[in-house]
Amino acid sequence: MMEASVTMIPQTWVELTDEEDIKKLTKTLDLLDEDDDVQAVYHN
């Protein structure tokens, strides 16, 4: 075995249908992605 890792698997799923909520989530994910201190972001 060369590598092992832990993966977060959600137990509950949430589907966003409101366009405003989708925009907010996308903006939040982009901001987290730009932050150098953030190593991984998990979302469902």
PDB file with one MODEL, atoms N, CA, C and O in Angstrom:
MODEL        1
ATOM      1  N   MET A   1       0.854  -1.167   0.000  1.00  0.00           N
ATOM      2  CA  MET A   1       0.000   0.000   0.000  1.00  0.00           C
ATOM      3  C   MET A   1       0.904   1.235   0.000  1.00  0.00           C
ATOM      4  O   MET A   1       1.793   1.369   0.841  1.00  0.00           O
ATOM      5  N   MET A   2       0.664   2.114  -0.938  1.00  0.00           N
ATOM      6  CA  MET A   2       1.482   3.322  -1.070  1.00  0.00           C
ATOM      7  C   MET A   2       0.909   4.506  -0.291  1.00  0.00           C
ATOM      8  O   MET A   2       1.661   5.349   0.199  1.00  0.00           O
ATOM      9  N   GLU A   3      -0.411   4.571  -0.176  1.00  0.00           N
ATOM     10  CA  GLU A   3      -1.021   5.750   0.429  1.00  0.00           C
ATOM     11  C   GLU A   3      -2.371   5.393   1.039  1.00  0.00           C
ATOM     12  O   GLU A   3      -3.081   4.518   0.545  1.00  0.00           O
ATOM     13  N   ALA A   4      -2.708   6.084   2.117  1.00  0.00           N
ATOM     14  CA  ALA A   4      -4.018   5.933   2.755  1.00  0.00           C
ATOM     15  C   ALA A   4      -4.515   7.319   3.142  1.00  0.00           C
ATOM     16  O   ALA A   4      -3.722   8.188   3.504  1.00  0.00           O
ATOM     17  N   SER A   5      -5.808   7.521   3.068  1.00  0.00           N
ATOM     18  CA  SER A   5      -6.364   8.818   3.438  1.00  0.00           C
ATOM     19  C   SER A   5      -7.759   8.637   4.017  1.00  0.00           C
ATOM     20  O   SER A   5      -8.406   7.607   3.822  1.00  0.00           O
ATOM     21  N   VAL A   6      -8.202   9.654   4.726  1.00  0.00           N
ATOM     22  CA  VAL A   6      -9.533   9.667   5.317  1.00  0.00           C
ATOM     23  C   VAL A   6     -10.397  10.608   4.486  1.00  0.00           C
ATOM     24  O   VAL A   6      -9.975  11.712   4.142  1.00  0.00           O
ATOM     25  N   THR A   7     -11.594  10.168   4.173  1.00  0.00           N
ATOM     26  CA  THR A   7     -12.514  10.979   3.385  1.00  0.00           C
ATOM     27  C   THR A   7     -13.795  11.191   4.172  1.00  0.00           C
ATOM     28  O   THR A   7     -14.331  10.262   4.776  1.00  0.00           O
ATOM     29  N   MET A   8     -14.279  12.429   4.157  1.00  0.00           N
ATOM     30  CA  MET A   8     -15.537  12.738   4.822  1.00  0.00           C
ATOM     31  C   MET A   8     -16.688  12.366   3.888  1.00  0.00           C
ATOM     32  O   MET A   8     -16.757  12.840   2.754  1.00  0.00           O
ATOM     33  N   ILE A   9     -17.582  11.518   4.373  1.00  0.00           N
ATOM     34  CA  ILE A   9     -18.763  11.127   3.606  1.00  0.00           C
ATOM     35  C   ILE A   9     -19.981  11.605   4.383  1.00  0.00           C
ATOM     36  O   ILE A   9     -20.170  11.205   5.532  1.00  0.00           O
ATOM     37  N   PRO A  10     -20.820  12.461   3.777  1.00  0.00           N
ATOM     38  CA  PRO A  10     -21.963  13.004   4.510  1.00  0.00           C
ATOM     39  C   PRO A  10     -22.999  11.929   4.822  1.00  0.00           C
ATOM     40  O   PRO A  10     -23.225  11.010   4.034  1.00  0.00           O
ATOM     41  N   GLN A  11     -23.616  12.068   5.979  1.00  0.00           N
ATOM     42  CA  GLN A  11     -24.673  11.141   6.374  1.00  0.00           C
ATOM     43  C   GLN A  11     -26.034  11.655   5.919  1.00  0.00           C
ATOM     44  O   GLN A  11     -26.970  10.878   5.730  1.00  0.00           O
ATOM     45  N   THR A  12     -26.134  12.960   5.745  1.00  0.00           N
ATOM     46  CA  THR A  12     -27.363  13.560   5.224  1.00  0.00           C
ATOM     47  C   THR A  12     -26.996  14.476   4.065  1.00  0.00           C
ATOM     48  O   THR A  12     -25.959  15.140   4.089  1.00  0.00           O
ATOM     49  N   TRP A  13     -27.842  14.504   3.068  1.00  0.00           N
ATOM     50  CA  TRP A  13     -27.605  15.325   1.887  1.00  0.00           C
ATOM     51  C   TRP A  13     -28.611  16.469   1.865  1.00  0.00           C
ATOM     52  O   TRP A  13     -29.767  16.299   2.252  1.00  0.00           O
ATOM     53  N   VAL A  14     -28.160  17.638   1.409  1.00  0.00           N
ATOM     54  CA  VAL A  14     -29.009  18.818   1.304  1.00  0.00           C
ATOM     55  C   VAL A  14     -28.953  19.300  -0.132  1.00  0.00           C
ATOM     56  O   VAL A  14     -27.872  19.486  -0.690  1.00  0.00           O
ATOM     57  N   GLU A  15     -30.110  19.499  -0.726  1.00  0.00           N
ATOM     58  CA  GLU A  15     -30.158  20.000  -2.097  1.00  0.00           C
ATOM     59  C   GLU A  15     -30.632  21.442  -2.071  1.00  0.00           C
ATOM     60  O   GLU A  15     -31.714  21.744  -1.569  1.00  0.00           O
ATOM     61  N   LEU A  16     -29.811  22.328  -2.618  1.00  0.00           N
ATOM     62  CA  LEU A  16     -30.188  23.742  -2.680  1.00  0.00           C
ATOM     63  C   LEU A  16     -30.956  23.997  -3.968  1.00  0.00           C
ATOM     64  O   LEU A  16     -30.511  23.621  -5.052  1.00  0.00           O
ATOM     65  N   THR A  17     -32.102  24.633  -3.840  1.00  0.00           N
ATOM     66  CA  THR A  17     -32.899  24.951  -5.018  1.00  0.00           C
ATOM     67  C   THR A  17     -33.052  26.460  -5.202  1.00  0.00           C
ATOM     68  O   THR A  17     -33.302  26.934  -6.310  1.00  0.00           O
ATOM     69  N   ASP A  18     -32.902  27.210  -4.112  1.00  0.00           N
ATOM     70  CA  ASP A  18     -33.027  28.660  -4.185  1.00  0.00           C
ATOM     71  C   ASP A  18     -31.752  29.251  -4.804  1.00  0.00           C
ATOM     72  O   ASP A  18     -30.647  28.979  -4.334  1.00  0.00           O
ATOM     73  N   GLU A  19     -31.906  30.036  -5.830  1.00  0.00           N
ATOM     74  CA  GLU A  19     -30.767  30.609  -6.553  1.00  0.00           C
ATOM     75  C   GLU A  19     -29.889  31.468  -5.641  1.00  0.00           C
ATOM     76  O   GLU A  19     -28.666  31.467  -5.780  1.00  0.00           O
ATOM     77  N   GLU A  20     -30.499  32.190  -4.723  1.00  0.00           N
ATOM     78  CA  GLU A  20     -29.748  33.045  -3.797  1.00  0.00           C
ATOM     79  C   GLU A  20     -28.884  32.202  -2.853  1.00  0.00           C
ATOM     80  O   GLU A  20     -27.742  32.564  -2.570  1.00  0.00           O
ATOM     81  N   ASP A  21     -29.421  31.086  -2.371  1.00  0.00           N
ATOM     82  CA  ASP A  21     -28.653  30.189  -1.499  1.00  0.00           C
ATOM     83  C   ASP A  21     -27.476  29.571  -2.245  1.00  0.00           C
ATOM     84  O   ASP A  21     -26.397  29.412  -1.675  1.00  0.00           O
ATOM     85  N   ILE A  22     -27.671  29.227  -3.499  1.00  0.00           N
ATOM     86  CA  ILE A  22     -26.601  28.654  -4.313  1.00  0.00           C
ATOM     87  C   ILE A  22     -25.480  29.665  -4.508  1.00  0.00           C
ATOM     88  O   ILE A  22     -24.305  29.305  -4.438  1.00  0.00           O
ATOM     89  N   LYS A  23     -25.827  30.921  -4.751  1.00  0.00           N
ATOM     90  CA  LYS A  23     -24.826  31.973  -4.917  1.00  0.00           C
ATOM     91  C   LYS A  23     -24.033  32.182  -3.626  1.00  0.00           C
ATOM     92  O   LYS A  23     -22.813  32.347  -3.659  1.00  0.00           O
ATOM     93  N   LYS A  24     -24.734  32.175  -2.489  1.00  0.00           N
ATOM     94  CA  LYS A  24     -24.064  32.359  -1.200  1.00  0.00           C
ATOM     95  C   LYS A  24     -23.101  31.213  -0.913  1.00  0.00           C
ATOM     96  O   LYS A  24     -21.981  31.438  -0.454  1.00  0.00           O
ATOM     97  N   LEU A  25     -23.532  29.994  -1.182  1.00  0.00           N
ATOM     98  CA  LEU A  25     -22.671  28.843  -0.944  1.00  0.00           C
ATOM     99  C   LEU A  25     -21.449  28.876  -1.859  1.00  0.00           C
ATOM    100  O   LEU A  25     -20.335  28.590  -1.418  1.00  0.00           O
ATOM    101  N   THR A  26     -21.649  29.218  -3.104  1.00  0.00           N
ATOM    102  CA  THR A  26     -20.537  29.305  -4.050  1.00  0.00           C
ATOM    103  C   THR A  26     -19.531  30.364  -3.611  1.00  0.00           C
ATOM    104  O   THR A  26     -18.322  30.143  -3.689  1.00  0.00           O
ATOM    105  N   LYS A  27     -20.024  31.510  -3.149  1.00  0.00           N
ATOM    106  CA  LYS A  27     -19.146  32.576  -2.675  1.00  0.00           C
ATOM    107  C   LYS A  27     -18.353  32.123  -1.449  1.00  0.00           C
ATOM    108  O   LYS A  27     -17.156  32.392  -1.345  1.00  0.00           O
ATOM    109  N   THR A  28     -19.025  31.434  -0.519  1.00  0.00           N
ATOM    110  CA  THR A  28     -18.354  30.935   0.672  1.00  0.00           C
ATOM    111  C   THR A  28     -17.270  29.924   0.316  1.00  0.00           C
ATOM    112  O   THR A  28     -16.171  29.974   0.867  1.00  0.00           O
ATOM    113  N   LEU A  29     -17.571  29.011  -0.596  1.00  0.00           N
ATOM    114  CA  LEU A  29     -16.590  28.011  -1.009  1.00  0.00           C
ATOM    115  C   LEU A  29     -15.395  28.654  -1.699  1.00  0.00           C
ATOM    116  O   LEU A  29     -14.258  28.225  -1.502  1.00  0.00           O
ATOM    117  N   ASP A  30     -15.648  29.687  -2.510  1.00  0.00           N
ATOM    118  CA  ASP A  30     -14.548  30.401  -3.167  1.00  0.00           C
ATOM    119  C   ASP A  30     -13.650  31.100  -2.151  1.00  0.00           C
ATOM    120  O   ASP A  30     -12.426  31.079  -2.278  1.00  0.00           O
ATOM    121  N   LEU A  31     -14.263  31.719  -1.144  1.00  0.00           N
ATOM    122  CA  LEU A  31     -13.477  32.399  -0.111  1.00  0.00           C
ATOM    123  C   LEU A  31     -12.641  31.404   0.685  1.00  0.00           C
ATOM    124  O   LEU A  31     -11.487  31.683   1.008  1.00  0.00           O
ATOM    125  N   LEU A  32     -13.204  30.265   0.998  1.00  0.00           N
ATOM    126  CA  LEU A  32     -12.447  29.240   1.719  1.00  0.00           C
ATOM    127  C   LEU A  32     -11.311  28.688   0.866  1.00  0.00           C
ATOM    128  O   LEU A  32     -10.230  28.398   1.379  1.00  0.00           O
ATOM    129  N   ASP A  33     -11.551  28.544  -0.413  1.00  0.00           N
ATOM    130  CA  ASP A  33     -10.525  28.029  -1.326  1.00  0.00           C
ATOM    131  C   ASP A  33      -9.342  28.986  -1.433  1.00  0.00           C
ATOM    132  O   ASP A  33      -8.204  28.547  -1.595  1.00  0.00           O
ATOM    133  N   GLU A  34      -9.600  30.280  -1.342  1.00  0.00           N
ATOM    134  CA  GLU A  34      -8.544  31.290  -1.440  1.00  0.00           C
ATOM    135  C   GLU A  34      -7.716  31.409  -0.161  1.00  0.00           C
ATOM    136  O   GLU A  34      -6.591  31.908  -0.198  1.00  0.00           O
ATOM    137  N   ASP A  35      -8.258  30.958   0.962  1.00  0.00           N
ATOM    138  CA  ASP A  35      -7.564  31.069   2.253  1.00  0.00           C
ATOM    139  C   ASP A  35      -6.463  30.011   2.338  1.00  0.00           C
ATOM    140  O   ASP A  35      -6.734  28.817   2.208  1.00  0.00           O
ATOM    141  N   ASP A  36      -5.230  30.447   2.554  1.00  0.00           N
ATOM    142  CA  ASP A  36      -4.094  29.534   2.623  1.00  0.00           C
ATOM    143  C   ASP A  36      -4.126  28.631   3.856  1.00  0.00           C
ATOM    144  O   ASP A  36      -3.538  27.550   3.848  1.00  0.00           O
ATOM    145  N   ASP A  37      -4.805  29.066   4.907  1.00  0.00           N
ATOM    146  CA  ASP A  37      -4.860  28.277   6.138  1.00  0.00           C
ATOM    147  C   ASP A  37      -5.840  27.095   6.041  1.00  0.00           C
ATOM    148  O   ASP A  37      -5.764  26.162   6.840  1.00  0.00           O
ATOM    149  N   VAL A  38      -6.737  27.133   5.087  1.00  0.00           N
ATOM    150  CA  VAL A  38      -7.722  26.070   4.926  1.00  0.00           C
ATOM    151  C   VAL A  38      -7.100  24.945   4.110  1.00  0.00           C
ATOM    152  O   VAL A  38      -6.629  25.162   2.993  1.00  0.00           O
ATOM    153  N   GLN A  39      -7.102  23.739   4.679  1.00  0.00           N
ATOM    154  CA  GLN A  39      -6.477  22.597   4.005  1.00  0.00           C
ATOM    155  C   GLN A  39      -7.485  21.826   3.165  1.00  0.00           C
ATOM    156  O   GLN A  39      -7.142  21.365   2.077  1.00  0.00           O
ATOM    157  N   ALA A  40      -8.720  21.672   3.640  1.00  0.00           N
ATOM    158  CA  ALA A  40      -9.723  20.921   2.899  1.00  0.00           C
ATOM    159  C   ALA A  40     -11.114  21.447   3.277  1.00  0.00           C
ATOM    160  O   ALA A  40     -11.352  21.852   4.415  1.00  0.00           O
ATOM    161  N   VAL A  41     -12.005  21.431   2.319  1.00  0.00           N
ATOM    162  CA  VAL A  41     -13.384  21.863   2.545  1.00  0.00           C
ATOM    163  C   VAL A  41     -14.287  20.712   2.122  1.00  0.00           C
ATOM    164  O   VAL A  41     -14.165  20.196   1.011  1.00  0.00           O
ATOM    165  N   TYR A  42     -15.181  20.315   2.996  1.00  0.00           N
ATOM    166  CA  TYR A  42     -16.140  19.261   2.702  1.00  0.00           C
ATOM    167  C   TYR A  42     -17.541  19.860   2.704  1.00  0.00           C
ATOM    168  O   TYR A  42     -17.909  20.600   3.616  1.00  0.00           O
ATOM    169  N   HIS A  43     -18.295  19.544   1.706  1.00  0.00           N
ATOM    170  CA  HIS A  43     -19.682  19.996   1.648  1.00  0.00           C
ATOM    171  C   HIS A  43     -20.492  18.973   0.890  1.00  0.00           C
ATOM    172  O   HIS A  43     -19.938  18.155   0.156  1.00  0.00           O
ATOM    173  N   ASN A  44     -21.789  19.013   1.060  1.00  0.00           N
ATOM    174  CA  ASN A  44     -22.640  18.081   0.328  1.00  0.00           C
ATOM    175  C   ASN A  44     -23.574  18.901  -0.497  1.00  0.00           C
ATOM    176  O   ASN A  44     -24.407  18.351  -1.218  1.00  0.00           O
TER     177      ASN A  44
ENDMDL
END
